[in-house]
C-alpha cells in the first residue's frame, strides 16, 4: 500500500469531485447530514447549515466543505470518504486517488510471479535443499495464474479504454 493519507487523497480528488455534474445536490446534502448526525464532532449543526445553504452555488459549498475537512484532520477526511462511498459509490470507484493504487497491485503480483519463476529456474535440479519446494514451485504458476490473470486483464482493459 502507499503512504498516502486520506487528507492527501482529498487534495488529489478535490478537482475531480468539484467538477461539473460529479455530485448532485442531494448527494452532497446526504454526505453533509451523515457527517453532522453520525459524527457531530466533524460537522456541527452551524457548519452543516452553512454547507447546505441553498443560496450558495453547489460547487462553492462543496469546495468549502472539502477545505474544512482537509483542515480538520485525517479522521474527518476518512469519514468523508466513507460517506462518499455510501451515497455515491459509482463516483467513489472513479476517484483519481483510487486509480493511482491499481498499478501498484498489478506490479506487486507481477513481481511475486517473477520472483517465484526466478527461484524455480535458478535452483539447481539436483539440489538437496528443500526437496519439496521445487514441487510446490512447479505448481505455483497454475495457482498464481488464476489470481493474477484477473488483475492483468483488468489492467489491460483499462488501458484499452474498456470498463
Buried (B, 14 or more C-beta within 10 A) or exposed (E): EEEEEBBBBBBBBBEEBBEEEBBEEEBBBBBBBBBBEEBEEBBEEEBBEBBBEEEEEBBEBBBBBBEBBBEBEBBBBBBBBBBBEEBBEEBBEEBEBEEEEEEEEBEEBBEBBEEBBEEBEEBEEEEEEEEEEBEEBEEBBEEBEEEBEEBBEBBEEEEEEEE
